[in-house]
Amino acid sequence: MELGLGATWTKENVSLYLEPDLSKKRTNFGNYFPTVGYRKHTKKSFMWRMSLTPLVNQNGFQPFFGGSFGKLF
C-alpha cells in the first residue's frame, strides 16, 4: 500500500479540465495531490503498481490514474 500527499501553488487561476471560477480575485492558489496506490514486487525481480492521484484545488476534484511496470536489473 502506498499513501502520500503533495502540495504546490500557482499564481494564476487555471484549470486543466474544469472551467475556473474567474470571480475569485486571489493571486495564489493551493493545489493538493493525495495519492493512494498499491505496489507489488514479484519473486522474479518484477514490480508493478497502480495508483489514484487526484488534483484537488479551488476548482474542484480532478482524478488521475496511473500505473507502472518494471524490472530490477
Buried (B, 14 or more C-beta within 10 A) or exposed (E): EEEEEEEEEEEEBEBEEEEBEEEEEEEEBEBEBBBEBEEEEEEEEEEEBBBEBBBBBEBBEBEEEEEEEEEEE
